Every structure is written in C-alpha cells, then in structure tokens.
Amino acid sequence: MNIALLLSGGVDSAVALHLLYEQGFRPDLYYIKIGMDTDDLTCTAEEDIELSEATARRYGLKLEVVDLQKEYWDRVVAYTMEHVKQGLTPNPDVMCNKLIKFGAFEEKVGHAYDRIATGHYARVLTTPSLPENAPVEGFDLSGARAVSLVEGKELTAYAPAAETRWLGTAPDPVKDQTDFLAQLSLAQMDKIMLPIGHLMKDEVRSIALDAKLPPARRKDSQGICFLGKINYSDFVRRFLGERPGPVIEIESGRKIGEHRGYWFHTIGQRKGLGLGGGPWFVVKKDIEKNILYVSRGYDTILQYNKAFTLAGFHFLTADPWPLEGEFDITFKVRHTDRFRKGKLYRSNGVFRVVGDDMIQGVAPGQFGVVYDAASRVCIGSGEISV
C-alpha cells in the first residue's frame, strides 16, 4: 500500500501517522503550503512546518513541503470572495478539501499513491456494490462494515470492483468533519484514508501524549486554515473594501444603525453588529440596495427557517434515491455537532429539504449536507438556496 500522508503540524495528523506506523506502514509525508509568506494579511507556516518536521523525524521519515499557494488563491480564495460579493455565505474549508488537499495535491503529487491519508474525523465504510439503478428500498446501510484503515489486512483486502466506499460519520459528534468532505468526487473518495476517524478527540490527544508526539499539547486551530490570527473581516476588506449602508429593523422599517458592507455579515449573525439593546440577529440582506435587515430577540421567528433547496446536489459515492419522491434523512446546515431530522423531496432534479424542526440561521451559499437517516452515512451536499 503506497500512502501519502498530509501533516499539518497539529495533533490529529500526527496521530494519524503514529497509527499507520504502528501498523507497519511507512507513508511519504507532505505539508501543503497555502499561506502567502510575503503577505502581511496571512500567517507564515513556519511553526506548522517545524512541528511537522519534528513529527517526521520521530519516525525516521522525511517531510516534503508542497507549495500550493497559487492554486489555493486561484481556486479557494477566488471562490470565497465571489460568494461574499454576491451576498452568499461561503465555506472555504469544504472547497479546500475538494480543490486543494484532494485536488491540486492529487494533480501534483497524489496521483502516484494508492491512498491519501489525513487527520480528518470521519470514517470510510464499505458495502457490496449497489446494483445499477437499484430501487430505493434496496439501499440499506444498517449492516455496513466499518473498515478501520489502519488494519493491514483490511487495506490489502480492498478490491474496488467488489465493494463501494461510503463516507461515515465519526463517533465524536463534536469533531465530526464529514460536512467538510461532502463535496469530494468519486475518484477522491476512492483514495481517501482516515486513520483517526474511529476515535474520540480525547483518545487522539491521549495517544499523542503517550507517544510524546511534538504537537501533543498544541491547541486545535480555529477558523479558516490559511488566515491564522488574521481577522476574517480584515481579509475581506482588503479585496472588497467597504460600502456603508443602513441597518434596518425589519418589523418596523426603522433605521437603527449602519454597516460597512453587506459582505461582512451573514444570515443568523448576532455578534459584530455594533447595535445596543439586543440581541439583534441578521435576518435578511438586500444586495442591490445594500441594506442589512435585523430583528431583535432570541425568539424572533424571522431568524428561523424550516425548508430550503439544495442547488447542484453532489452525490459523494452513488445516488441511493434514483426514483423521485420523499425520503427520510438527517442533515446539517453548518459545521456543528447537531444532526437534524427531516425529509428530502426530490422532483425533476430539484432537491428540497424540510426539517422536522425550525432551524436558526439558514444562509444561502452554505452547504446543506445530507445523510442516510438510519446509518448516518454521508450521501452528499449542495449549496443552500432559500
């Protein structure tokens, strides 16, 4: 098994290496460089690379730095700024996985490997291949066999023609990252390897401490991967500038403040509005008139929604619902530990989700991620349009 492992300088990817090494594998190690060193608005990768190199030395392996800065800015940053300009809520982390970690890296380096391993919290599940055009009632993952991809026997027994690989949720609901992987292609799913996906976060931290791994006590990174300590609004301001406009209470039509540009705000946002007498929530944006509409109170119905359409729905592995109709699902509308129950209505190529309960802060541009109701297998995702 020819494996490329992506080290980030964090504890998760370091433990992924430790587990693979203990199973007898000697993966080639890579650090993907995406932050612009010469740019005062982005962080340097020095500390990440130092910790990654120290982890590699711990196992007698070499680390190669792959520079994907241009690809990241051309693909992910461009996507992010275009969505923000349109008043949408982008998800750069989803696109980073699709276009960079399993995209540009695959094009430059990863194509030479059987597997690309990362420290994501998700699992690969395998089932016998579904027959072509299988009826929906034939889709049953309740008996899916969970494959730990650090077990040598399972790895060598893998036969693409004999089984189908699905993306399953991690047992740790807080850390589950299936939503960040829900836009991967079938080819990317065929190569993904997730050594720590079957573990809880505290188990990963414990393994790192016991093994005395260099990043064992390092805190988890927060926010968009390339920004570091840079404020997201400052980064957006650099590309789009400011465009002052009114903040209006939607119920009364009364102007209660000003904003510096609708692109700094998202539906459901509470913090950073600079309004007194709150709490205030963003409930609507008028892009043409540059108006931000807000509503006061935690219980305002205007910040909730129950149904939304998923544009350009993308199936991760296969289409388990080849027929039109109504299907029980679970779903997410943002990175959270909350899996919601609802139904998927499919008609004439349109995918519409209706939740069992009202949902706060459903924002166009976010990815709605759909899971099989019984097995929590990730089926796919699409951009939300309300």
Helices and strands as residue ranges (DSSP letters): E 3-6, H 11-22, E 28-33, H 46-58, E 63-67, H 69-72, I 73-77, H 78-85, H 92-96, I 97-104, H 105-108, G 110-112, E 115-117, E 123-128, G 136-138, E 145-146, H 152-157, E 163-168, G 178-181, H 186-191, E 192-193, H 201-210, H 232-240, E 245-249, E 254-259, G 262-264, E 280-286, E 291-296, G 301-303, E 304-315, E 325-332, E 340-347, E 350-360, E 367-372, E 377-385
